[in-house]
Amino acid sequence: MSYHNPYTPPRKSATFDDHTLAEIRRAAATGIYDIRGAGTKRKVPHFDDLLFLGASISRYPLEGYREKCDTTVVLGSRHAKKPITLKTPITIAGMSFGALSGNAKEALGRGATLAGTSTTTGDGGMTDEERGHSQTLVYQYLPSRYGMNPKDLRRADAIEVVVGQGAKPGGGGMLLGQKISDRVANMRNLPKGIDQRSACRHPDWTGPDDLEIKIMELREITDWEKPIYVKVGGARPYYDTALAVKAGADVVVLDGMQGGTAATQDVFIENVGMPTLACIRPAVQALQDLGMHRKVQLIISGGIRSGADVAKALALGADAVAIGTAALVALGDNDPKWEEEYQGPRRYHDAGPGARKPARPDCGRPTSCQLSEGHDAGSADDRARLWQESSAQPGTGGPVRADDGSGRHGPDPARRHQLVSGQGRLLIFRPGRKARPMHASSKCL
């Protein structure tokens, strides 16, 4: 009778998990760090870790038909002649026109107006669509100063001086070249299609004393009418809040590391900052120690998803919250129902014998579709024609060649069949850059 020893499957490393291994391989292959949007994806302490104690004998509940719970909040009453009054303590966080779109910014303005709250411009300046459809609009004053002008400062209902952001406290802004359209380039005085990186700090001040001077300048420009916010990323919430109050802020906006961003390094998002939940109490304590709690309002942002999160933030001492990612999801961002439309024009790549799948939309990088000047490069005829064309196609910056995976490339007839049949790869050459492979039937690079 034979005996088989039990098999113990290999144990995966907690340090070098599948994601870590894949990221190391990707970095080794490309030589660049990963850039993405949104906030941290790691599990951190959050509002789900808190529970409310319901009403009972010791805490009698309100009778909803006869007793009302007022959600009105006034922002900027410390110094501003015209403080903001909101019907609901849920504001729309700053998200730039360049990162979103004109339609999205208009929709956010319309929604905020219907809800009786405010929305915020984000980097890059104010658009007429957003101003026209937003009853209450907060103008962000950032280190980049893109699109900044005194006229728009006066058109705004409040000004938010951005010192930091929760997803990247201490880091500057980033907008990938695909989003630098003609209008965005004109608003920011930038070249079209080139990645934009803005400064990590304001050019004309380096500390809290200079911030105090800057706030005074903004008050004089706006005749002391507009509330002045100061936004900081979660890093040292007690001291940053105290210094913002000392500098003369009417409102402090505190953004935790679950807060989103248009784009920055993944390693920065995941390893810098503090969770939103951990930021609230130190900031509230700073206001209480200065005798300014409820006199200087505190807005919390970063990972606010529901009414429960809002209620918990307010119970911890905040006056209001700001939402960004949740607002975009409500608009339909990444909704599966838009997948077919997102895939764009009906151009297809081969997905194997007898199978076809839609091509990805133009992401700003040349694909086989673009190389064939709008024709379906997934077809055998187009791949054959691409093989024969040794000169650069528009937008590629260099010749298209074939590779069988061995590292050798060029017009070798022995490998022509592999390219035409979809087994080979297209190599797109750009001046001064390493060739980047793309399977002839794959998506964009």
Steps between C-alpha positions, in 0.01 A plus 500: 500500500651829389503804722502858377636775721254787553572805285551836669440787256771768503435787736486847342712772648321773689783736411539405134135440411372470143442873461849584627664249268304630202593859584870416525488326163314793344747753638794291379351475152401865459746686722230738623284526810130431484273804473132480586209696637271465804620454859663226700385143439659353810272417792519774761286589802183659370149599601382139475698439819266731694143429609232731636327439830130513427241690702338334798397616848819692576495669160145560382449512119363797310147466367554560131157645420510768770869551576740592226872441464650804331789425261575862410864602539661843470859511371732798528338700777834580668611786273305501173234761432302245299528156663351201319181337622442141386179300543697177533849446647615296198703700250658403166880483522736668257542306173649675200336560165805343338472181702123468443321675216281801438187285518604341829582836661168642384315197637672533837404867513138424417483221757659709774257782430199266521630360828563846645874456535825613337739362242870576447698582187816290538830577326514687172260786552126573479280418203194697399290182498585422860452854623174537314345183641635518856311712748794475743847449353828475689809601302816300565825696523779248433880502474481469120294822469363360173215717377514724806391860459350762734178516300418137576595545864231767522247288307537215750302468822802379700871437445678180599878527538630150428811409698468124464282213388423178685607266219837675471579735790820681411470410132401712202222448250517288188289494185588250229551623147194319366286748694685816389252600230505830312275662758689366801832600343369852439363535855828385653737650242648156432592306185229264381542128564796527740488362854459784750654502846434792727703622795482333839493833684397858436769708327466810716484362855674229698335493842209606723615861530502535122162326485361768729621768258351313204162471671504874567576564131205286396273682745603838361447384140146387586419788736480261798180352361609143430566231761855370479549124533836329553522141379764261636572134440494264793853495642525702823136600552539656845781740408380568146154594627644722772728681254217549249290661774794719603542611139141625498304224324122508528469130415745209517457218248672178608544228238592144601692247291182338366439823312529475124731663250508527121841336475815444701748227584341189649789468746422851626127434539552179694784605729455867590237661719250411771158330483209742513367354824833553675510866394172625642554494875846666499362781283197546726729499804713775347189714447383434855841583649492833315142570603398504131290187466182588308637852448742372234315231310655160425420316176609136476557319171651175380297184454158637597253254346164520673280680748640281775853624425375859504323456834807340658728780379263761643471307827879505530500880480500599133264768372464361147647248258607508138448219249685444173522135394145428618371792293674368189358152555156658530560666162567159345878481523616141425141380485493165314197612300724742308758235406384455142488875439839541667653253257445761234472455121428152377856410411602153597812303571521125450458313827597164352357275230142600426478738798496879501488758773460880500806722494575732785435871442773737398709554813755727336748225420527355147331164457492271201168665409665840487804367318278378219347848474162404641468153347468177694858394568363177642438370148760292319506746207582797721768311690658398172491858380653622827779253453583644161500858620841584641452875522346662805124533511343824622519529875736207565834679486674204337472191281279202563676165498422141589636281776446134569579530871867406461619859522589510131297729280504619144374408156573127523264312264523193721316689771257681271240227541507542879411866480233452235344213694497700821769296675770763489528842662507858377786712627438871511823700490523854632809721482712466811280233653523125530274305265175397664344172387132448431341175390345552160160403637528679835362818646687827509843523660 
